[in-house]
Amino acid sequence: MKEYKVVNWKMGLSKNNERLEDELNKYARQGWQVIHIGENHTRIVLERDKNK
C-alpha cells in the first residue's frame, strides 16, 4: 500500500534551489519519492510504501 504527502513549497528570495534540494533530500532519506511537482514548484507530491 502507498501513502502520499503534499508539500507546499514557499519560494524565498535567496538560495531557493539549494533549499528545495535540501528539503527533497530530507524526504528521500525518509523513503519518499517525488511523483509530481506543480507549476512554479509550489506544490510537490511525494509517495512511499506505507509499510516502511
C-alpha positions, 0 to 999 in steps of 0.5 A: 500500500502507498501513502502520499504527502503534499508539500507546499513549497514557499519560494524565498528570495535567496538560495531557493534551489539549494533549499528545495534540494535540501528539503527533497533530500530530507524526504528521500532519506525518509523513503519518499519519492517525488511523483509530481511537482506543480507549476512554479514548484509550489506544490510537490507530491511525494509517495512511499510504501506505507509499510516502511 
